């Protein structure tokens, strides 16, 4: 009976172009899997049949039926035909036709694949105004890329309830703006949407942020370190991003097996408000990162640390006596490189002329280098020989008074005492100085390129030994005393000068350690 009904219906569809029994046909179309029936019902204005025809044609890659559905005005069919076309101009024509008829996916596709920002913004905006979430996300990302946060803001707010990244961005924005409650609300929203980063941010705020709470401030500065080492590093930060950065560095250091033999401990970081830890990328017009440590100098306890790690927004990483400065984009590899400067290791890339003049002095070489004065020229050797041949007693033969000019040899005794392999090679440290530097490794080391993770065994042995003697270390106490004196607080500074004297057991500090 069913076969007869389908045959009869087929005859009607083939030989009739009237509206005969349209209600019955549309009802019948909903219960059948037959594109011919859907097409005929769609031709009579049945929207659901048209959608079913397009869906069927898309899944089964039936271009014939996609074209028929497109002829009937289905924009999804136009979109699918465009995607199936290998002709770029034809694809663009079909997409434009659908997009101009408010087809969201076509608008989004045109926006993503536009060749210039003007067209990209046009189509992404069109799709975004139809509440298409992917387009709204792409649009705020585009505005952020162009540096226009004001235009990105409406789309960030539109997507924040649905996308964790939007909530995170808004949370960070309001935190920097000082609207801490609104910031935390957005972080909570991001956490609800599954963001592990938002969870970490909230935990960090709860554990470390104490601005305006004197009790928590006192606790932060008086916290006794859990572990004790020869070098006890106290991190200071002045922002939420800085705190996240230093916690990540601390975590990576704990897992770094290369450095596990070193007596270096990193304390729990202290979050200091920006107004109390003001930093500059051109500190004191020296072209490097630096911060005002005067406030911290009145709060810190010398018994809890020897060195400081300060994280600021931006600036050139450097070590200044007992303080290591990093910015938010510096990697863990940069941290390890700068950490070695604390014990006097020098860079193995070419130093500036002024720095080379200080570092490249024979007799005062950094531990990772040996230095050699330049060989004299042939003319200089001849002059020295002639001077040696001048004698006052005519009865003394000239050849008896001659002295042989000896070229200086490298003194490797310091390196040799560690019993490690020495692969002597030239270092580039003193390229801007007359003296020549040599290192103990043929390979590139972490002191030449930040991202080179190789630390020769000899370097580690020297590093470990130098940590065992305060004579090789300059603590941050000198920086804190100087910071107070710059503020005119000479009496308070005496505390740090006394601690410095006690640490070094001598009246004067070593030559400033600045890299």
C-alpha positions in Angstrom: 0.0 0.0 0.0 2.9 2.4 1.0 4.6 1.7 -2.4 1.4 2.6 -4.2 1.1 5.8 -2.2 4.6 6.9 -3.1 4.1 6.0 -6.7 0.9 8.0 -6.8 2.5 10.9 -5.1 5.4 10.7 -7.6 3.0 11.0 -10.5 1.3 14.0 -8.9 4.7 15.7 -8.4 5.8 15.0 -12.0 2.6 15.8 -13.9 1.1 18.5 -11.7 2.3 22.1 -11.2 -0.7 23.2 -9.2 -1.2 23.8 -5.5 -3.2 20.7 -5.3 -3.5 19.5 -1.6 -0.6 21.7 -0.4 -1.5 21.3 3.2 -1.6 17.6 2.8 1.7 17.6 0.9 3.5 19.7 3.5 2.2 17.4 6.3 3.4 14.4 4.3 6.8 15.9 3.7 7.5 16.1 7.4 7.2 12.3 7.8 9.2 11.3 4.7 12.9 11.2 3.8 12.6 12.2 0.2 14.3 15.3 -1.3 11.7 15.5 -4.1 8.9 15.7 -1.6 10.8 18.3 0.4 11.6 20.3 -2.7 7.9 20.3 -3.9 6.7 21.3 -0.4 9.4 24.0 -0.2 8.3 25.3 -3.5 4.8 25.8 -2.0 6.4 27.9 0.8 7.0 25.2 3.4 10.0 26.6 5.3 10.7 23.5 7.3 10.9 21.4 4.2 13.4 23.8 2.7 15.6 23.5 5.7 15.4 19.7 5.6 16.3 19.7 1.9 19.4 21.9 2.5 20.5 19.8 5.5 20.1 16.6 3.4 22.0 18.1 0.5 24.8 19.3 2.8 25.3 16.0 4.6 25.2 14.0 1.4 27.1 16.5 -0.7 24.3 16.8 -3.2 25.1 19.9 -5.2 21.9 19.4 -7.4 19.7 19.8 -4.4 21.8 22.6 -2.9 21.3 24.6 -6.0 17.6 23.9 -6.0 17.4 25.0 -2.3 19.4 28.1 -3.2 17.0 28.9 -6.0 14.2 28.8 -3.5 16.1 31.5 -1.4 17.8 29.4 1.3 20.9 31.3 2.4 22.4 28.2 4.1 22.4 26.5 0.7 24.2 29.5 -0.9 26.8 29.3 1.9 27.3 25.6 1.4 27.6 26.0 -2.4 30.2 28.7 -1.8 32.3 26.4 0.5 32.0 23.6 -2.1 33.2 25.9 -5.0 36.8 25.7 -6.1 36.4 29.0 -8.0 37.5 31.8 -5.7 35.5 34.5 -7.5 32.4 32.3 -7.6 32.8 31.5 -3.9 33.0 35.2 -3.1 30.0 36.0 -5.2 27.8 33.4 -3.4 29.0 34.4 0.0 28.4 38.1 -0.7 24.9 37.3 -1.9 24.1 35.3 1.3 25.8 37.9 3.5 23.8 40.8 2.0 20.7 38.8 3.0 21.8 38.7 6.6 23.3 35.2 6.6 25.4 35.2 9.7 27.9 32.5 8.8 28.6 34.1 5.4 29.2 37.4 7.1 31.5 35.7 9.6 33.4 33.9 6.8 33.9 37.1 4.8 35.1 38.9 8.0 37.7 36.3 8.8 39.0 36.1 5.3 38.9 39.7 4.3 42.1 41.2 2.9 41.9 44.4 4.8 40.7 45.6 8.2 38.0 47.8 6.8 36.2 44.9 5.1 37.0 42.6 8.1 35.4 45.0 10.5 32.4 45.5 8.2 31.4 41.9 8.1 32.4 40.9 11.6 30.3 43.8 12.9 27.3 42.7 10.8 27.5 39.2 12.2 28.1 40.5 15.8 25.1 42.7 15.7 23.1 39.6 15.0 24.5 38.2 18.4 26.8 35.7 16.7 29.2 34.8 19.5 32.2 33.7 17.3 32.0 37.0 15.4 31.8 39.0 18.6 34.9 37.2 19.9 36.8 37.8 16.7 35.8 41.4 16.6 37.0 42.2 20.1 40.2 40.4 19.4 40.7 42.5 16.3 40.1 45.8 18.2 42.5 44.7 20.9 45.1 43.8 18.2 44.6 47.3 16.8 45.1 48.7 20.3 41.6 50.2 20.6 40.3 48.9 23.9 37.3 51.3 23.9 35.9 49.7 20.8 36.7 46.2 22.0 34.9 46.9 25.3 31.2 46.4 24.1 32.0 43.1 22.6 34.0 42.0 25.6 31.0 42.7 27.8 28.7 40.9 25.3 30.7 37.8 25.4 31.8 37.7 29.0 28.8 35.6 30.1 29.7 32.9 27.5 33.5 33.0 27.1 36.0 32.8 29.9 38.7 34.7 28.1 36.5 37.8 27.8 35.8 37.7 31.5 39.6 37.3 32.2 40.4 40.4 30.1 37.8 42.5 31.8 38.9 41.2 35.2 42.4 42.3 34.5 41.2 45.6 33.0 39.2 46.5 36.1 42.0 45.4 38.4 44.4 47.8 36.8 41.7 50.5 36.9 41.4 50.0 40.7 37.8 48.6 40.6 38.8 45.5 42.5 35.3 44.3 43.3 34.2 44.4 39.7 37.5 42.8 38.7 36.9 39.9 41.1 33.3 39.5 39.8 34.7 38.9 36.3 37.3 36.5 37.6 34.6 34.6 39.4 32.6 34.5 36.1 35.7 33.2 34.2 36.2 30.6 36.9 32.6 29.5 36.5 33.2 29.1 32.8 36.0 26.7 33.5 39.1 29.0 33.5 41.9 27.5 35.6 43.8 30.8 35.2 40.9 32.7 36.8 41.0 30.3 39.7 44.7 30.9 40.1 44.2 34.6 40.0 41.6 34.5 42.7 43.7 32.3 44.9 46.7 34.7 44.4 44.6 37.7 45.4 43.2 36.0 48.4 46.7 34.8 49.6 49.0 37.7 48.8 47.0 41.0 48.3 46.9 43.2 51.4 46.6 46.7 50.2 44.9 48.9 52.8 45.2 46.2 55.5 48.0 47.0 57.9 47.7 43.7 59.7 48.2 41.7 56.6 51.0 44.1 55.5 52.9 43.4 58.7 52.4 39.6 58.2 53.7 39.8 54.7 56.9 41.6 55.6 57.6 39.6 58.8 57.0 36.2 57.3 59.9 33.9 58.4 61.3 31.8 55.5 60.5 28.1 55.6 64.0 27.1 54.3 67.4 28.7 54.8 70.2 29.0 52.2 73.4 30.9 51.6 71.6 33.1 49.2 68.1 33.9 50.5 66.1 35.7 47.8 63.1 37.9 48.7 60.8 38.6 45.8 59.0 42.0 45.7 56.2 42.8 43.2 53.8 45.7 42.7 51.1 44.2 40.6 48.8 41.2 40.1 50.6 40.2 36.9 53.9 40.6 38.7 52.8 38.2 41.5 51.6 35.7 38.9 55.0 36.0 37.2 57.1 35.5 40.3 55.1 32.5 41.4 55.7 30.9 38.1 59.4 31.6 38.3 59.5 30.2 41.8 57.7 27.1 40.7 60.0 26.5 37.7 63.1 27.0 39.9 61.8 24.3 42.3 61.7 21.9 39.4 65.0 22.9 37.8 67.3 19.9 38.4 70.3 21.8 37.0 70.4 24.1 40.0 69.4 21.7 42.8 73.0 21.6 44.2 73.0 25.4 44.7 72.3 26.9 48.1 69.7 29.3 46.9 66.2 29.7 48.4 63.3 31.9 47.2 61.0 33.2 49.9 57.3 33.7 49.6 56.8 36.9 47.5 55.6 40.2 49.0 53.1 42.3 47.1 53.9 46.0 47.6 51.4 48.7 46.2 52.7 50.5 43.1 52.8 53.8 44.9 55.2 52.2 47.4 57.3 50.4 44.8 57.5 52.9 42.0 59.6 51.6 39.0 60.9 53.0 35.8 62.4 51.4 32.6 64.9 54.2 32.6 65.8 54.3 36.3 68.0 57.3 37.1 68.5 57.8 33.4 70.7 54.7 33.2 68.6 52.9 30.5 67.7 50.0 32.7 64.9 48.9 35.0 65.0 50.0 38.5 62.6 50.7 41.5 62.4 52.9 44.6 63.1 50.5 47.5 62.8 53.1 50.3 59.4 52.0 51.5 60.4 48.3 51.5 63.6 49.3 53.3 61.6 50.4 56.3 59.6 47.1 56.5 62.1 44.3 55.6 64.0 42.3 58.2 67.6 41.6 57.2 67.6 38.3 58.9 65.0 37.0 56.4 66.9 37.5 53.2 70.2 38.4 51.5 69.1 39.4 48.0 66.0 40.8 46.3 64.1 39.9 43.2 61.9 42.7 41.9 59.3 42.2 39.2 58.0 45.4 37.4 56.0 46.0 34.3 58.7 46.7 31.8 62.4 47.5 31.4 65.7 45.9 30.8 66.6 43.0 33.1 69.7 43.6 35.2 71.5 43.0 38.5 72.4 45.9 40.6 74.5 44.8 43.6 72.1 42.6 45.5 68.9 43.3 43.5 67.8 41.4 40.4 65.2 43.3 38.3 63.0 41.5 35.8 59.9 42.7 33.9 56.7 40.8 33.0 58.0 39.4 29.6 61.3 38.1 30.9 61.4 34.3 30.8 62.7 31.8 33.4 65.8 31.5 31.3 66.5 35.2 31.7 66.0 34.8 35.5 68.6 32.0 35.6 71.1 34.0 33.5 70.7 37.1 35.8 70.8 34.9 38.9 74.4 33.9 38.0 75.4 37.6 38.0 74.7 37.5 41.8 77.9 35.5 42.2 79.9 37.5 39.7 79.5 35.6 36.5 79.9 37.9 33.4 78.0 37.9 30.2 79.7 36.0 27.3 78.2 38.2 24.6 79.9 41.5 23.7 79.7 44.0 26.5 79.4 47.8 25.9 82.7 49.7 25.9 82.0 51.2 29.4 81.1 47.8 30.9 83.9 46.0 29.2 86.4 48.6 30.6 85.3 47.5 34.1 84.9 43.7 33.5 87.8 43.0 31.1 90.7 43.8 33.4 93.5 41.2 33.7 93.8 40.2 37.3 90.2 40.9 38.1 88.5 38.4 35.9 84.9 37.1 36.5 84.9 33.4 37.6 83.6 32.2 34.2 86.4 33.9 32.2 90.1 34.1 32.0 91.6 37.2 30.4 94.7 37.9 28.3 96.4 41.2 27.5 97.0 41.8 23.8 100.2 40.4 22.3 102.7 43.2 21.4 103.3 43.9 17.7 106.5 42.9 16.0 107.7 46.5 16.2 107.1 46.6 20.0 108.9 43.3 20.4 111.9 44.6 18.5 112.0 47.8 20.5 111.9 45.8 23.7 114.8 43.7 22.4 116.8 46.8 21.5 116.2 48.3 24.9 117.4 45.1 26.6 120.6 45.1 24.5 121.7 48.6 25.7 124.5 48.2 28.3 126.8 50.7 30.0 129.8 48.4 30.4 131.6 48.0 27.1 133.3 44.8 28.3 130.0 43.0 28.5 128.9 41.4 25.3 125.5 42.5 24.1 124.3 38.9 23.6 124.8 38.2 27.3 122.5 41.0 28.3 119.7 40.0 25.9 116.4 39.0 27.4 113.8 37.0 25.5 110.3 38.6 25.4 107.8 36.0 26.6 104.2 36.0 25.6 101.9 35.8 28.6 100.2 32.4 29.2 96.7 31.9 30.5 96.3 31.1 34.2 93.8 28.3 34.4 94.6 27.3 38.0 91.3 28.5 39.4 89.3 26.3 37.0 91.7 23.3 37.3 91.1 23.0 41.1 87.5 21.9 40.4 88.6 18.8 38.5 86.2 19.4 35.6 86.8 19.2 31.9 88.1 22.5 30.5 87.4 23.2 26.8 89.1 26.5 26.3 87.6 28.8 23.7 87.4 32.5 23.0 84.5 34.4 24.6 83.0 37.5 23.0 82.7 39.3 26.3 85.6 41.7 25.6 85.1 42.3 21.9 85.0 46.0 22.7 88.2 45.9 24.7 91.8 45.4 23.9 92.0 42.3 26.2 90.8 38.9 25.1 88.4 36.8 27.1 88.3 33.0 27.2 85.7 30.6 28.5 85.9 27.0 29.5 83.4 25.6 27.1 83.3 25.1 23.3 79.5 25.2 23.5 77.2 28.2 23.8 76.3 28.6 27.5 73.5 30.2 29.4 75.7 33.3 29.9 75.9 34.0 26.2 72.3 33.4 25.1 69.3 33.5 27.5 67.5 30.6 25.9 70.6 28.4 25.9 69.9 26.1 28.8 73.4 24.5 28.9 75.3 25.2 32.1 78.7 23.5 32.0 79.6 21.3 35.0 82.5 23.6 35.8 80.2 26.6 36.0 78.0 24.8 38.4 80.9 23.8 40.6 82.2 27.4 40.7 78.7 28.7 41.3 78.2 26.3 44.3 81.6 27.3 45.8 81.1 31.0 45.5 77.8 30.7 47.4 79.7 29.3 50.3 81.6 32.5 51.0 80.1 36.0 51.8 83.3 37.5 50.2 81.8 36.6 46.8 78.4 38.1 47.5 77.0 41.6 47.7 73.7 41.6 49.6 70.7 43.8 48.8 71.4 45.7 52.1 73.6 48.2 50.2 70.7 49.0 47.8 68.3 49.5 50.7 70.7 51.8 52.6 71.2 53.9 49.5 67.5 54.1 48.9 66.9 55.5 52.4 69.8 58.0 52.1 68.3 59.3 48.8 65.2 60.1 50.8 67.3 61.8 53.5 66.6 59.1 56.0 70.3 58.6 57.0 69.5 57.4 60.5 67.2 54.6 59.2 69.9 53.7 56.6 72.4 53.0 59.4 70.5 49.7 60.1 71.3 48.5 56.6 75.0 49.7 56.7 75.4 47.8 59.9 73.8 44.6 58.4 76.1 45.0 55.4 79.1 45.3 57.6 78.1 42.2 59.6 77.4 40.2 56.4 80.7 40.9 54.8 82.7 41.2 58.0 84.6 44.2 56.6 84.3 48.0 56.5 83.8 48.5 52.8 81.8 46.8 50.2 83.3 45.0 47.2 83.3 46.8 43.8 79.7 47.3 42.7 78.2 44.3 41.0 76.2 45.7 38.1 75.3 43.8 35.0 
